[in-house]
Amino acid sequence: MYMESGPAIFAGAVFALFGAVLLGWTAVRVRQREPVALGVHPIMAATAASVIALGALALGAWCFSRL
């Protein structure tokens, strides 16, 4: 049981950090009216980035719930 908690903590931290940073970066780009992704419709890019960020946060929470 203790051997399995190390990878779960690491994976949860990576997913949570990635999701939080991506969500924050997307919010800043949208607020400044800058493109989130070049060559993509702004609403589609912001939506896709937000969904991916929330998915990463959910995966991080799921990893932490496995401890």
PDB file of N, CA, C, O and CB in Angstrom:
ATOM      1  N   MET A   1       0.814  -1.180   0.000  1.00  0.00           N
ATOM      2  CA  MET A   1       0.000   0.000   0.000  1.00  0.00           C
ATOM      3  C   MET A   1       0.868   1.258   0.000  1.00  0.00           C
ATOM      4  O   MET A   1       0.558   2.213  -0.712  1.00  0.00           O
ATOM      5  CB  MET A   1      -0.932  -0.010   1.194  1.00  0.00           C
ATOM      6  N   TYR A   2       1.939   1.279   0.777  1.00  0.00           N
ATOM      7  CA  TYR A   2       2.783   2.460   0.849  1.00  0.00           C
ATOM      8  C   TYR A   2       3.587   2.653  -0.431  1.00  0.00           C
ATOM      9  O   TYR A   2       3.898   3.786  -0.799  1.00  0.00           O
ATOM     10  CB  TYR A   2       3.716   2.363   2.041  1.00  0.00           C
ATOM     11  N   MET A   3       3.924   1.574  -1.106  1.00  0.00           N
ATOM     12  CA  MET A   3       4.676   1.687  -2.349  1.00  0.00           C
ATOM     13  C   MET A   3       3.820   2.300  -3.447  1.00  0.00           C
ATOM     14  O   MET A   3       4.351   2.930  -4.361  1.00  0.00           O
ATOM     15  CB  MET A   3       5.195   0.318  -2.786  1.00  0.00           C
ATOM     16  N   GLU A   4       2.514   2.127  -3.374  1.00  0.00           N
ATOM     17  CA  GLU A   4       1.631   2.642  -4.402  1.00  0.00           C
ATOM     18  C   GLU A   4       1.278   4.108  -4.177  1.00  0.00           C
ATOM     19  O   GLU A   4       0.828   4.771  -5.112  1.00  0.00           O
ATOM     20  CB  GLU A   4       0.373   1.814  -4.459  1.00  0.00           C
ATOM     21  N   SER A   5       1.466   4.629  -2.983  1.00  0.00           N
ATOM     22  CA  SER A   5       1.061   6.006  -2.718  1.00  0.00           C
ATOM     23  C   SER A   5       2.027   7.016  -3.339  1.00  0.00           C
ATOM     24  O   SER A   5       1.611   8.123  -3.683  1.00  0.00           O
ATOM     25  CB  SER A   5       0.963   6.239  -1.220  1.00  0.00           C
ATOM     26  N   GLY A   6       3.284   6.668  -3.488  1.00  0.00           N
ATOM     27  CA  GLY A   6       4.260   7.587  -4.085  1.00  0.00           C
ATOM     28  C   GLY A   6       3.902   7.967  -5.511  1.00  0.00           C
ATOM     29  O   GLY A   6       3.816   9.156  -5.816  1.00  0.00           O
ATOM     30  N   PRO A   7       3.690   6.993  -6.399  1.00  0.00           N
ATOM     31  CA  PRO A   7       3.293   7.341  -7.761  1.00  0.00           C
ATOM     32  C   PRO A   7       1.944   8.055  -7.834  1.00  0.00           C
ATOM     33  O   PRO A   7       1.751   8.911  -8.698  1.00  0.00           O
ATOM     34  CB  PRO A   7       3.243   6.097  -8.604  1.00  0.00           C
ATOM     35  N   ALA A   8       1.016   7.723  -6.951  1.00  0.00           N
ATOM     36  CA  ALA A   8      -0.287   8.403  -6.956  1.00  0.00           C
ATOM     37  C   ALA A   8      -0.133   9.862  -6.555  1.00  0.00           C
ATOM     38  O   ALA A   8      -0.789  10.732  -7.127  1.00  0.00           O
ATOM     39  CB  ALA A   8      -1.273   7.696  -6.005  1.00  0.00           C
ATOM     40  N   ILE A   9       0.722  10.140  -5.585  1.00  0.00           N
ATOM     41  CA  ILE A   9       0.969  11.522  -5.175  1.00  0.00           C
ATOM     42  C   ILE A   9       1.647  12.294  -6.301  1.00  0.00           C
ATOM     43  O   ILE A   9       1.272  13.429  -6.597  1.00  0.00           O
ATOM     44  CB  ILE A   9       1.834  11.566  -3.899  1.00  0.00           C
ATOM     45  N   PHE A  10       2.640  11.679  -6.926  1.00  0.00           N
ATOM     46  CA  PHE A  10       3.350  12.342  -8.023  1.00  0.00           C
ATOM     47  C   PHE A  10       2.406  12.615  -9.189  1.00  0.00           C
ATOM     48  O   PHE A  10       2.365  13.736  -9.697  1.00  0.00           O
ATOM     49  CB  PHE A  10       4.540  11.486  -8.493  1.00  0.00           C
ATOM     50  N   ALA A  11       1.649  11.611  -9.620  1.00  0.00           N
ATOM     51  CA  ALA A  11       0.729  11.792 -10.745  1.00  0.00           C
ATOM     52  C   ALA A  11      -0.342  12.824 -10.413  1.00  0.00           C
ATOM     53  O   ALA A  11      -0.678  13.659 -11.252  1.00  0.00           O
ATOM     54  CB  ALA A  11       0.073  10.457 -11.124  1.00  0.00           C
ATOM     55  N   GLY A  12      -0.879  12.774  -9.203  1.00  0.00           N
ATOM     56  CA  GLY A  12      -1.886  13.746  -8.805  1.00  0.00           C
ATOM     57  C   GLY A  12      -1.334  15.159  -8.808  1.00  0.00           C
ATOM     58  O   GLY A  12      -2.012  16.093  -9.236  1.00  0.00           O
ATOM     59  N   ALA A  13      -0.113  15.319  -8.334  1.00  0.00           N
ATOM     60  CA  ALA A  13       0.504  16.651  -8.317  1.00  0.00           C
ATOM     61  C   ALA A  13       0.765  17.160  -9.725  1.00  0.00           C
ATOM     62  O   ALA A  13       0.551  18.339 -10.009  1.00  0.00           O
ATOM     63  CB  ALA A  13       1.812  16.623  -7.528  1.00  0.00           C
ATOM     64  N   VAL A  14       1.225  16.280 -10.610  1.00  0.00           N
ATOM     65  CA  VAL A  14       1.493  16.692 -11.991  1.00  0.00           C
ATOM     66  C   VAL A  14       0.196  17.099 -12.688  1.00  0.00           C
ATOM     67  O   VAL A  14       0.139  18.152 -13.322  1.00  0.00           O
ATOM     68  CB  VAL A  14       2.185  15.554 -12.773  1.00  0.00           C
ATOM     69  N   PHE A  15      -0.837  16.277 -12.574  1.00  0.00           N
ATOM     70  CA  PHE A  15      -2.118  16.603 -13.203  1.00  0.00           C
ATOM     71  C   PHE A  15      -2.708  17.891 -12.626  1.00  0.00           C
ATOM     72  O   PHE A  15      -3.184  18.744 -13.374  1.00  0.00           O
ATOM     73  CB  PHE A  15      -3.109  15.446 -13.023  1.00  0.00           C
ATOM     74  N   ALA A  16      -2.678  18.032 -11.308  1.00  0.00           N
ATOM     75  CA  ALA A  16      -3.251  19.218 -10.679  1.00  0.00           C
ATOM     76  C   ALA A  16      -2.476  20.476 -11.062  1.00  0.00           C
ATOM     77  O   ALA A  16      -3.080  21.512 -11.336  1.00  0.00           O
ATOM     78  CB  ALA A  16      -3.270  19.054  -9.161  1.00  0.00           C
ATOM     79  N   LEU A  17      -1.158  20.397 -11.082  1.00  0.00           N
ATOM     80  CA  LEU A  17      -0.345  21.556 -11.455  1.00  0.00           C
ATOM     81  C   LEU A  17      -0.576  21.930 -12.916  1.00  0.00           C
ATOM     82  O   LEU A  17      -0.753  23.106 -13.237  1.00  0.00           O
ATOM     83  CB  LEU A  17       1.146  21.270 -11.211  1.00  0.00           C
ATOM     84  N   PHE A  18      -0.574  20.937 -13.797  1.00  0.00           N
ATOM     85  CA  PHE A  18      -0.810  21.208 -15.218  1.00  0.00           C
ATOM     86  C   PHE A  18      -2.184  21.827 -15.430  1.00  0.00           C
ATOM     87  O   PHE A  18      -2.315  22.814 -16.154  1.00  0.00           O
ATOM     88  CB  PHE A  18      -0.680  19.921 -16.041  1.00  0.00           C
ATOM     89  N   GLY A  19      -3.204  21.256 -14.807  1.00  0.00           N
ATOM     90  CA  GLY A  19      -4.557  21.782 -14.968  1.00  0.00           C
ATOM     91  C   GLY A  19      -4.699  23.195 -14.446  1.00  0.00           C
ATOM     92  O   GLY A  19      -5.325  24.034 -15.093  1.00  0.00           O
ATOM     93  N   ALA A  20      -4.129  23.471 -13.290  1.00  0.00           N
ATOM     94  CA  ALA A  20      -4.228  24.807 -12.704  1.00  0.00           C
ATOM     95  C   ALA A  20      -3.496  25.842 -13.552  1.00  0.00           C
ATOM     96  O   ALA A  20      -4.009  26.938 -13.776  1.00  0.00           O
ATOM     97  CB  ALA A  20      -3.665  24.806 -11.282  1.00  0.00           C
ATOM     98  N   VAL A  21      -2.315  25.503 -14.018  1.00  0.00           N
ATOM     99  CA  VAL A  21      -1.541  26.448 -14.827  1.00  0.00           C
ATOM    100  C   VAL A  21      -2.223  26.686 -16.177  1.00  0.00           C
ATOM    101  O   VAL A  21      -2.299  27.825 -16.636  1.00  0.00           O
ATOM    102  CB  VAL A  21      -0.101  25.926 -15.041  1.00  0.00           C
ATOM    103  N   LEU A  22      -2.715  25.631 -16.808  1.00  0.00           N
ATOM    104  CA  LEU A  22      -3.389  25.789 -18.093  1.00  0.00           C
ATOM    105  C   LEU A  22      -4.665  26.604 -17.945  1.00  0.00           C
ATOM    106  O   LEU A  22      -4.956  27.448 -18.793  1.00  0.00           O
ATOM    107  CB  LEU A  22      -3.706  24.424 -18.699  1.00  0.00           C
ATOM    108  N   LEU A  23      -5.424  26.371 -16.893  1.00  0.00           N
ATOM    109  CA  LEU A  23      -6.643  27.136 -16.673  1.00  0.00           C
ATOM    110  C   LEU A  23      -6.325  28.607 -16.403  1.00  0.00           C
ATOM    111  O   LEU A  23      -7.003  29.494 -16.922  1.00  0.00           O
ATOM    112  CB  LEU A  23      -7.441  26.541 -15.507  1.00  0.00           C
ATOM    113  N   GLY A  24      -5.311  28.867 -15.602  1.00  0.00           N
ATOM    114  CA  GLY A  24      -4.908  30.246 -15.329  1.00  0.00           C
ATOM    115  C   GLY A  24      -4.388  30.945 -16.566  1.00  0.00           C
ATOM    116  O   GLY A  24      -4.725  32.103 -16.814  1.00  0.00           O
ATOM    117  N   TRP A  25      -3.568  30.253 -17.348  1.00  0.00           N
ATOM    118  CA  TRP A  25      -3.011  30.828 -18.567  1.00  0.00           C
ATOM    119  C   TRP A  25      -4.126  31.143 -19.561  1.00  0.00           C
ATOM    120  O   TRP A  25      -4.111  32.197 -20.196  1.00  0.00           O
ATOM    121  CB  TRP A  25      -1.983  29.871 -19.197  1.00  0.00           C
ATOM    122  N   THR A  26      -5.077  30.246 -19.697  1.00  0.00           N
ATOM    123  CA  THR A  26      -6.204  30.466 -20.603  1.00  0.00           C
ATOM    124  C   THR A  26      -7.024  31.668 -20.150  1.00  0.00           C
ATOM    125  O   THR A  26      -7.427  32.485 -20.978  1.00  0.00           O
ATOM    126  CB  THR A  26      -7.092  29.210 -20.678  1.00  0.00           C
ATOM    127  N   ALA A  27      -7.275  31.786 -18.862  1.00  0.00           N
ATOM    128  CA  ALA A  27      -8.044  32.916 -18.345  1.00  0.00           C
ATOM    129  C   ALA A  27      -7.330  34.235 -18.609  1.00  0.00           C
ATOM    130  O   ALA A  27      -7.970  35.219 -18.979  1.00  0.00           O
ATOM    131  CB  ALA A  27      -8.296  32.747 -16.846  1.00  0.00           C
ATOM    132  N   VAL A  28      -6.027  34.269 -18.426  1.00  0.00           N
ATOM    133  CA  VAL A  28      -5.263  35.497 -18.671  1.00  0.00           C
ATOM    134  C   VAL A  28      -5.302  35.857 -20.150  1.00  0.00           C
ATOM    135  O   VAL A  28      -5.491  37.023 -20.495  1.00  0.00           O
ATOM    136  CB  VAL A  28      -3.802  35.336 -18.198  1.00  0.00           C
ATOM    137  N   ARG A  29      -5.126  34.877 -21.023  1.00  0.00           N
ATOM    138  CA  ARG A  29      -5.139  35.144 -22.464  1.00  0.00           C
ATOM    139  C   ARG A  29      -6.507  35.649 -22.914  1.00  0.00           C
ATOM    140  O   ARG A  29      -6.590  36.568 -23.729  1.00  0.00           O
ATOM    141  CB  ARG A  29      -4.760  33.877 -23.248  1.00  0.00           C
ATOM    142  N   VAL A  30      -7.573  35.060 -22.391  1.00  0.00           N
ATOM    143  CA  VAL A  30      -8.918  35.495 -22.763  1.00  0.00           C
ATOM    144  C   VAL A  30      -9.181  36.895 -22.233  1.00  0.00           C
ATOM    145  O   VAL A  30      -9.744  37.727 -22.946  1.00  0.00           O
ATOM    146  CB  VAL A  30      -9.977  34.513 -22.231  1.00  0.00           C
ATOM    147  N   ARG A  31      -8.787  37.169 -21.003  1.00  0.00           N
ATOM    148  CA  ARG A  31      -9.010  38.489 -20.409  1.00  0.00           C
ATOM    149  C   ARG A  31      -8.265  39.580 -21.175  1.00  0.00           C
ATOM    150  O   ARG A  31      -8.774  40.691 -21.321  1.00  0.00           O
ATOM    151  CB  ARG A  31      -8.573  38.490 -18.943  1.00  0.00           C
ATOM    152  N   GLN A  32      -7.066  39.269 -21.662  1.00  0.00           N
ATOM    153  CA  GLN A  32      -6.279  40.241 -22.422  1.00  0.00           C
ATOM    154  C   GLN A  32      -6.654  40.268 -23.898  1.00  0.00           C
ATOM    155  O   GLN A  32      -6.063  41.015 -24.678  1.00  0.00           O
ATOM    156  CB  GLN A  32      -4.805  39.936 -22.280  1.00  0.00           C
ATOM    157  N   ARG A  33      -7.624  39.464 -24.279  1.00  0.00           N
ATOM    158  CA  ARG A  33      -8.084  39.350 -25.666  1.00  0.00           C
ATOM    159  C   ARG A  33      -6.950  38.947 -26.610  1.00  0.00           C
ATOM    160  O   ARG A  33      -6.873  39.421 -27.743  1.00  0.00           O
ATOM    161  CB  ARG A  33      -8.694  40.673 -26.126  1.00  0.00           C
ATOM    162  N   GLU A  34      -6.084  38.076 -26.131  1.00  0.00           N
ATOM    163  CA  GLU A  34      -5.001  37.510 -26.930  1.00  0.00           C
ATOM    164  C   GLU A  34      -5.420  36.121 -27.390  1.00  0.00           C
ATOM    165  O   GLU A  34      -6.253  35.491 -26.740  1.00  0.00           O
ATOM    166  CB  GLU A  34      -3.665  37.455 -26.121  1.00  0.00           C
ATOM    167  N   PRO A  35      -4.861  35.626 -28.498  1.00  0.00           N
ATOM    168  CA  PRO A  35      -5.247  34.280 -28.954  1.00  0.00           C
ATOM    169  C   PRO A  35      -4.738  33.194 -28.004  1.00  0.00           C
ATOM    170  O   PRO A  35      -3.611  33.252 -27.511  1.00  0.00           O
ATOM    171  CB  PRO A  35      -4.709  34.025 -30.370  1.00  0.00           C
ATOM    172  N   VAL A  36      -5.587  32.219 -27.768  1.00  0.00           N
ATOM    173  CA  VAL A  36      -5.193  31.076 -26.940  1.00  0.00           C
ATOM    174  C   VAL A  36      -4.373  30.106 -27.776  1.00  0.00           C
ATOM    175  O   VAL A  36      -3.398  29.531 -27.292  1.00  0.00           O
ATOM    176  CB  VAL A  36      -6.436  30.363 -26.342  1.00  0.00           C
ATOM    177  N   ALA A  37      -4.771  29.925 -29.035  1.00  0.00           N
ATOM    178  CA  ALA A  37      -4.038  29.085 -29.980  1.00  0.00           C
ATOM    179  C   ALA A  37      -4.064  29.781 -31.336  1.00  0.00           C
ATOM    180  O   ALA A  37      -5.115  30.246 -31.775  1.00  0.00           O
ATOM    181  CB  ALA A  37      -4.654  27.639 -30.069  1.00  0.00           C
ATOM    182  N   LEU A  38      -2.935  29.853 -31.988  1.00  0.00           N
ATOM    183  CA  LEU A  38      -2.861  30.538 -33.273  1.00  0.00           C
ATOM    184  C   LEU A  38      -3.550  29.717 -34.357  1.00  0.00           C
ATOM    185  O   LEU A  38      -3.371  28.502 -34.441  1.00  0.00           O
ATOM    186  CB  LEU A  38      -1.398  30.808 -33.657  1.00  0.00           C
ATOM    187  N   GLY A  39      -4.331  30.388 -35.176  1.00  0.00           N
ATOM    188  CA  GLY A  39      -4.986  29.727 -36.292  1.00  0.00           C
ATOM    189  C   GLY A  39      -6.262  28.999 -35.932  1.00  0.00           C
ATOM    190  O   GLY A  39      -6.806  28.271 -36.763  1.00  0.00           O
ATOM    191  N   VAL A  40      -6.753  29.174 -34.720  1.00  0.00           N
ATOM    192  CA  VAL A  40      -7.970  28.491 -34.264  1.00  0.00           C
ATOM    193  C   VAL A  40      -8.954  29.572 -33.826  1.00  0.00           C
ATOM    194  O   VAL A  40      -8.554  30.612 -33.304  1.00  0.00           O
ATOM    195  CB  VAL A  40      -7.668  27.471 -33.083  1.00  0.00           C
ATOM    196  N   HIS A  41     -10.231  29.320 -34.041  1.00  0.00           N
ATOM    197  CA  HIS A  41     -11.263  30.262 -33.612  1.00  0.00           C
ATOM    198  C   HIS A  41     -11.112  30.492 -32.105  1.00  0.00           C
ATOM    199  O   HIS A  41     -10.978  29.525 -31.354  1.00  0.00           O
ATOM    200  CB  HIS A  41     -12.700  29.728 -33.962  1.00  0.00           C
ATOM    201  N   PRO A  42     -11.131  31.745 -31.646  1.00  0.00           N
ATOM    202  CA  PRO A  42     -10.859  32.047 -30.227  1.00  0.00           C
ATOM    203  C   PRO A  42     -11.784  31.329 -29.244  1.00  0.00           C
ATOM    204  O   PRO A  42     -11.326  30.863 -28.200  1.00  0.00           O
ATOM    205  CB  PRO A  42     -10.971  33.526 -30.001  1.00  0.00           C
ATOM    206  N   ILE A  43     -13.057  31.235 -29.555  1.00  0.00           N
ATOM    207  CA  ILE A  43     -13.983  30.574 -28.630  1.00  0.00           C
ATOM    208  C   ILE A  43     -13.701  29.077 -28.564  1.00  0.00           C
ATOM    209  O   ILE A  43     -13.738  28.478 -27.489  1.00  0.00           O
ATOM    210  CB  ILE A  43     -15.443  30.821 -29.056  1.00  0.00           C
ATOM    211  N   MET A  44     -13.420  28.476 -29.719  1.00  0.00           N
ATOM    212  CA  MET A  44     -13.107  27.038 -29.735  1.00  0.00           C
ATOM    213  C   MET A  44     -11.818  26.747 -28.967  1.00  0.00           C
ATOM    214  O   MET A  44     -11.745  25.777 -28.212  1.00  0.00           O
ATOM    215  CB  MET A  44     -12.979  26.532 -31.187  1.00  0.00           C
ATOM    216  N   ALA A  45     -10.806  27.589 -29.162  1.00  0.00           N
ATOM    217  CA  ALA A  45      -9.530  27.371 -28.481  1.00  0.00           C
ATOM    218  C   ALA A  45      -9.676  27.528 -26.975  1.00  0.00           C
ATOM    219  O   ALA A  45      -9.148  26.715 -26.217  1.00  0.00           O
ATOM    220  CB  ALA A  45      -8.472  28.339 -29.007  1.00  0.00           C
ATOM    221  N   ALA A  46     -10.380  28.556 -26.533  1.00  0.00           N
ATOM    222  CA  ALA A  46     -10.570  28.772 -25.099  1.00  0.00           C
ATOM    223  C   ALA A  46     -11.396  27.651 -24.484  1.00  0.00           C
ATOM    224  O   ALA A  46     -11.108  27.201 -23.375  1.00  0.00           O
ATOM    225  CB  ALA A  46     -11.245  30.124 -24.845  1.00  0.00           C
ATOM    226  N   THR A  47     -12.408  27.204 -25.192  1.00  0.00           N
ATOM    227  CA  THR A  47     -13.243  26.108 -24.690  1.00  0.00           C
ATOM    228  C   THR A  47     -12.444  24.820 -24.581  1.00  0.00           C
ATOM    229  O   THR A  47     -12.500  24.135 -23.560  1.00  0.00           O
ATOM    230  CB  THR A  47     -14.455  25.895 -25.601  1.00  0.00           C
ATOM    231  N   ALA A  48     -11.703  24.491 -25.627  1.00  0.00           N
ATOM    232  CA  ALA A  48     -10.909  23.252 -25.614  1.00  0.00           C
ATOM    233  C   ALA A  48      -9.854  23.288 -24.510  1.00  0.00           C
ATOM    234  O   ALA A  48      -9.667  22.300 -23.799  1.00  0.00           O
ATOM    235  CB  ALA A  48     -10.231  23.031 -26.983  1.00  0.00           C
ATOM    236  N   ALA A  49      -9.165  24.420 -24.362  1.00  0.00           N
ATOM    237  CA  ALA A  49      -8.141  24.526 -23.316  1.00  0.00           C
ATOM    238  C   ALA A  49      -8.768  24.425 -21.932  1.00  0.00           C
ATOM    239  O   ALA A  49      -8.191  23.814 -21.032  1.00  0.00           O
ATOM    240  CB  ALA A  49      -7.368  25.849 -23.449  1.00  0.00           C
ATOM    241  N   SER A  50      -9.944  25.019 -21.755  1.00  0.00           N
ATOM    242  CA  SER A  50     -10.615  24.954 -20.451  1.00  0.00           C
ATOM    243  C   SER A  50     -11.068  23.537 -20.131  1.00  0.00           C
ATOM    244  O   SER A  50     -10.938  23.085 -18.994  1.00  0.00           O
ATOM    245  CB  SER A  50     -11.816  25.902 -20.419  1.00  0.00           C
ATOM    246  N   VAL A  51     -11.598  22.835 -21.124  1.00  0.00           N
ATOM    247  CA  VAL A  51     -12.042  21.453 -20.907  1.00  0.00           C
ATOM    248  C   VAL A  51     -10.856  20.557 -20.570  1.00  0.00           C
ATOM    249  O   VAL A  51     -10.949  19.713 -19.678  1.00  0.00           O
ATOM    250  CB  VAL A  51     -12.777  20.915 -22.154  1.00  0.00           C
ATOM    251  N   ILE A  52      -9.750  20.736 -21.272  1.00  0.00           N
ATOM    252  CA  ILE A  52      -8.553  19.939 -20.987  1.00  0.00           C
ATOM    253  C   ILE A  52      -8.021  20.252 -19.589  1.00  0.00           C
ATOM    254  O   ILE A  52      -7.615  19.344 -18.864  1.00  0.00           O
ATOM    255  CB  ILE A  52      -7.459  20.203 -22.046  1.00  0.00           C
ATOM    256  N   ALA A  53      -8.022  21.524 -19.211  1.00  0.00           N
ATOM    257  CA  ALA A  53      -7.543  21.916 -17.886  1.00  0.00           C
ATOM    258  C   ALA A  53      -8.431  21.329 -16.793  1.00  0.00           C
ATOM    259  O   ALA A  53      -7.927  20.809 -15.798  1.00  0.00           O
ATOM    260  CB  ALA A  53      -7.494  23.446 -17.764  1.00  0.00           C
ATOM    261  N   LEU A  54      -9.737  21.409 -16.971  1.00  0.00           N
ATOM    262  CA  LEU A  54     -10.643  20.840 -15.967  1.00  0.00           C
ATOM    263  C   LEU A  54     -10.521  19.323 -15.906  1.00  0.00           C
ATOM    264  O   LEU A  54     -10.638  18.733 -14.832  1.00  0.00           O
ATOM    265  CB  LEU A  54     -12.090  21.234 -16.271  1.00  0.00           C
ATOM    266  N   GLY A  55     -10.288  18.693 -17.043  1.00  0.00           N
ATOM    267  CA  GLY A  55     -10.058  17.251 -17.055  1.00  0.00           C
ATOM    268  C   GLY A  55      -8.794  16.869 -16.300  1.00  0.00           C
ATOM    269  O   GLY A  55      -8.779  15.879 -15.568  1.00  0.00           O
ATOM    270  N   ALA A  56      -7.734  17.651 -16.477  1.00  0.00           N
ATOM    271  CA  ALA A  56      -6.491  17.390 -15.752  1.00  0.00           C
ATOM    272  C   ALA A  56      -6.685  17.588 -14.251  1.00  0.00           C
ATOM    273  O   ALA A  56      -6.164  16.814 -13.449  1.00  0.00           O
ATOM    274  CB  ALA A  56      -5.369  18.305 -16.266  1.00  0.00           C
ATOM    275  N   LEU A  57      -7.438  18.629 -13.871  1.00  0.00           N
ATOM    276  CA  LEU A  57      -7.715  18.835 -12.448  1.00  0.00           C
ATOM    277  C   LEU A  57      -8.541  17.681 -11.876  1.00  0.00           C
ATOM    278  O   LEU A  57      -8.317  17.252 -10.744  1.00  0.00           O
ATOM    279  CB  LEU A  57      -8.452  20.168 -12.234  1.00  0.00           C
ATOM    280  N   ALA A  58      -9.485  17.187 -12.656  1.00  0.00           N
ATOM    281  CA  ALA A  58     -10.292  16.053 -12.202  1.00  0.00           C
ATOM    282  C   ALA A  58      -9.432  14.798 -12.058  1.00  0.00           C
ATOM    283  O   ALA A  58      -9.597  14.041 -11.101  1.00  0.00           O
ATOM    284  CB  ALA A  58     -11.453  15.792 -13.181  1.00  0.00           C
ATOM    285  N   LEU A  59      -8.518  14.574 -12.998  1.00  0.00           N
ATOM    286  CA  LEU A  59      -7.621  13.424 -12.881  1.00  0.00           C
ATOM    287  C   LEU A  59      -6.709  13.547 -11.659  1.00  0.00           C
ATOM    288  O   LEU A  59      -6.436  12.562 -10.974  1.00  0.00           O
ATOM    289  CB  LEU A  59      -6.777  13.280 -14.151  1.00  0.00           C
ATOM    290  N   GLY A  60      -6.244  14.769 -11.397  1.00  0.00           N
ATOM    291  CA  GLY A  60      -5.429  14.983 -10.195  1.00  0.00           C
ATOM    292  C   GLY A  60      -6.205  14.694  -8.939  1.00  0.00           C
ATOM    293  O   GLY A  60      -5.684  14.062  -8.020  1.00  0.00           O
ATOM    294  N   ALA A  61      -7.454  15.147  -8.879  1.00  0.00           N
ATOM    295  CA  ALA A  61      -8.293  14.866  -7.709  1.00  0.00           C
ATOM    296  C   ALA A  61      -8.553  13.372  -7.580  1.00  0.00           C
ATOM    297  O   ALA A  61      -8.570  12.840  -6.470  1.00  0.00           O
ATOM    298  CB  ALA A  61      -9.626  15.629  -7.803  1.00  0.00           C
ATOM    299  N   TRP A  62      -8.754  12.696  -8.695  1.00  0.00           N
ATOM    300  CA  TRP A  62      -8.982  11.252  -8.663  1.00  0.00           C
ATOM    301  C   TRP A  62      -7.733  10.527  -8.138  1.00  0.00           C
ATOM    302  O   TRP A  62      -7.846   9.599  -7.338  1.00  0.00           O
ATOM    303  CB  TRP A  62      -9.359  10.731 -10.075  1.00  0.00           C
ATOM    304  N   CYS A  63      -6.557  10.947  -8.585  1.00  0.00           N
ATOM    305  CA  CYS A  63      -5.315  10.330  -8.093  1.00  0.00           C
ATOM    306  C   CYS A  63      -5.157  10.535  -6.593  1.00  0.00           C
ATOM    307  O   CYS A  63      -4.764   9.616  -5.874  1.00  0.00           O
ATOM    308  CB  CYS A  63      -4.096  10.910  -8.829  1.00  0.00           C
ATOM    309  N   PHE A  64      -5.465  11.744  -6.121  1.00  0.00           N
ATOM    310  CA  PHE A  64      -5.351  12.005  -4.689  1.00  0.00           C
ATOM    311  C   PHE A  64      -6.404  11.235  -3.890  1.00  0.00           C
ATOM    312  O   PHE A  64      -6.172  10.910  -2.726  1.00  0.00           O
ATOM    313  CB  PHE A  64      -5.480  13.501  -4.417  1.00  0.00           C
ATOM    314  N   SER A  65      -7.539  10.945  -4.486  1.00  0.00           N
ATOM    315  CA  SER A  65      -8.583  10.182  -3.769  1.00  0.00           C
ATOM    316  C   SER A  65      -8.194   8.712  -3.631  1.00  0.00           C
ATOM    317  O   SER A  65      -8.789   7.999  -2.823  1.00  0.00           O
ATOM    318  CB  SER A  65      -9.939  10.296  -4.502  1.00  0.00           C
ATOM    319  N   ARG A  66      -7.226   8.251  -4.386  1.00  0.00           N
ATOM    320  CA  ARG A  66      -6.777   6.854  -4.334  1.00  0.00           C
ATOM    321  C   ARG A  66      -5.796   6.596  -3.209  1.00  0.00           C
ATOM    322  O   ARG A  66      -5.378   5.454  -3.016  1.00  0.00           O
ATOM    323  CB  ARG A  66      -6.145   6.463  -5.644  1.00  0.00           C
ATOM    324  N   LEU A  67      -5.417   7.612  -2.466  1.00  0.00           N
ATOM    325  CA  LEU A  67      -4.434   7.435  -1.375  1.00  0.00           C
ATOM    326  C   LEU A  67      -5.054   6.752  -0.189  1.00  0.00           C
ATOM    327  O   LEU A  67      -4.379   6.522   0.814  1.00  0.00           O
ATOM    328  CB  LEU A  67      -3.852   8.778  -0.942  1.00  0.00           C
TER     329      LEU A  67
END
